[in-house]
Each structure stands twice: as structure tokens, then as C-alpha cells.
């Protein structure tokens, strides 16, 4: 397996059979993926699942980047991207913990904009 930088925080894993998988940097770090590492099917499934989680998180961050959003808006946005509800809940909780989502701040901003 070889690793090739693709864009900002994404890399392309190129396997011996020339199949490719684009993953986030966190997935590479969490799984200690190095060039020429042998990846079995169990590890590949783990990489795939972690990458979906990272994708959901990054899509949510991108969605809230330009204006404050409510938890409901972000949840509906991620549902529209067909992520699993359990994963959406996990990502929403992470964003709340990191203080990227805050419905009280959203309501205050909404009221301020309407006045």
C-alpha cells in the first residue's frame, strides 16, 4: 500500500491491486497507516467506517462554517446526506462538546437578526 496526498486533509491509499481509497488524515493516524503496511479485510472495514465518521464530521463543519446553525438544521442536513442516525447523533454530540453547535447562541443570533 502507498499513500498519496490528495487535498487539504485527504489522502489516497493505493493498494497493490491498484484499487484506491480516499481517507482523511485522522484515519491514517488512528490506524498507524504507513507506506507498505499490509491491510487485511478487518482493518480495511475499520478504516472504511472511521472514514465515514470523519466524512460526516467534516461535512457538518463545512455546513456550519458560514453561519451559525441549530442542532436541528445540522441534523437534517446530515440526514439529507444519508448518514446513519446513530452516526449523526455521535457527530452532533461531538460538535456540541466542541462548542461548534449551541442552540442558545443560535436563538440569540436569530432574534438579533430579526430586530
C-alpha positions as CSV (number, residue, x, y, z in Angstrom):
1,X,0.0,0.0,0.0
2,X,1.1,3.5,-0.8
3,X,-0.2,6.8,0.5
4,X,-0.6,9.9,-1.8
5,X,-1.7,13.3,-0.6
6,X,-4.8,14.3,-2.4
7,X,-6.1,17.6,-1.0
8,X,-6.3,19.5,2.3
9,X,-6.8,16.7,4.8
10,X,-7.4,13.8,2.5
11,X,-5.1,11.1,1.2
12,X,-5.4,8.4,-1.3
13,X,-4.5,4.8,-0.3
14,X,-3.2,2.9,-3.3
15,X,-3.3,-0.9,-2.8
16,X,-1.1,-3.5,-4.5
17,X,-4.0,-4.4,-6.8
18,X,-4.2,-0.7,-7.9
19,X,-7.5,-0.1,-6.1
20,X,-7.7,3.2,-4.3
21,X,-9.5,4.6,-1.3
22,X,-9.6,8.2,-0.3
23,X,-9.3,8.8,3.5
24,X,-8.9,11.6,6.0
25,X,-5.7,12.3,7.8
26,X,-7.2,11.3,11.1
27,X,-7.9,7.8,9.8
28,X,-4.3,7.4,8.7
29,X,-3.0,8.5,12.1
30,X,-5.5,6.5,14.2
31,X,-4.7,3.3,12.3
32,X,-0.9,3.9,12.0
33,X,-1.0,3.5,8.3
34,X,2.4,3.7,6.7
35,X,3.6,3.1,3.2
36,X,3.8,-0.6,2.5
37,X,1.7,-1.6,5.5
38,X,-0.3,-4.8,4.9
39,X,-4.0,-4.3,5.4
40,X,-6.4,-7.2,6.0
41,X,-10.1,-7.1,5.5
42,X,-10.8,-6.4,9.2
43,X,-8.6,-3.4,9.2
44,X,-10.0,-2.2,5.8
45,X,-13.5,-2.3,7.3
46,X,-12.3,-0.4,10.3
47,X,-10.7,2.2,8.0
48,X,-13.8,2.5,5.9
49,X,-16.1,3.0,9.0
50,X,-13.8,5.6,10.6
51,X,-13.6,7.4,7.2
52,X,-17.4,7.6,7.0
53,X,-17.4,9.1,10.5
54,X,-14.8,11.7,9.5
55,X,-16.7,12.5,6.4
56,X,-19.9,13.1,8.4
57,X,-18.0,15.4,10.8
58,X,-16.2,17.3,8.1
59,X,-19.5,17.8,6.1
60,X,-21.1,19.2,9.3
61,X,-18.2,21.6,9.9
62,X,-18.4,22.8,6.4
63,X,-22.1,23.4,6.7
64,X,-21.8,25.5,9.9
65,X,-18.7,27.3,8.6
66,X,-20.5,30.3,7.1
67,X,-23.3,31.0,9.6
68,X,-24.5,29.7,13.0
69,X,-26.8,26.7,12.7
70,X,-29.2,25.0,15.0
71,X,-28.8,21.4,16.0
72,X,-31.9,20.6,14.1
73,X,-30.6,22.2,10.9
74,X,-27.3,20.3,11.0
75,X,-29.1,17.0,11.8
76,X,-31.5,17.5,8.9
77,X,-28.5,18.4,6.6
78,X,-26.6,15.2,7.6
79,X,-29.8,13.1,7.2
80,X,-30.0,14.5,3.6
81,X,-26.5,13.2,3.0
82,X,-27.8,9.7,4.0
83,X,-25.6,9.2,7.1
84,X,-26.8,6.7,9.7
85,X,-28.8,8.3,12.5
86,X,-26.5,6.8,15.2
87,X,-23.5,8.4,13.5
88,X,-25.3,11.7,13.1
89,X,-26.1,11.7,16.8
90,X,-22.5,11.0,17.6
91,X,-21.2,13.8,15.4
92,X,-23.8,16.3,16.7
93,X,-22.7,15.4,20.3
94,X,-19.1,15.9,19.4
95,X,-19.9,19.3,17.8
96,X,-21.8,20.4,20.9
97,X,-18.9,19.3,23.1
98,X,-16.5,21.2,21.0
99,X,-18.9,24.2,21.2
100,X,-19.5,24.4,17.4
101,X,-23.2,23.9,18.0
102,X,-25.1,25.8,20.6
103,X,-28.9,26.3,20.3
104,X,-29.0,29.1,22.9
105,X,-26.4,31.1,20.9
106,X,-28.3,30.2,17.7
107,X,-31.6,31.6,19.2
108,X,-29.9,34.8,20.4
109,X,-28.4,35.4,16.9
110,X,-31.7,34.6,15.2
111,X,-33.6,37.1,17.4
112,X,-30.9,39.7,17.0
113,X,-31.0,39.4,13.2
114,X,-34.8,39.8,13.2
115,X,-34.8,43.0,15.2
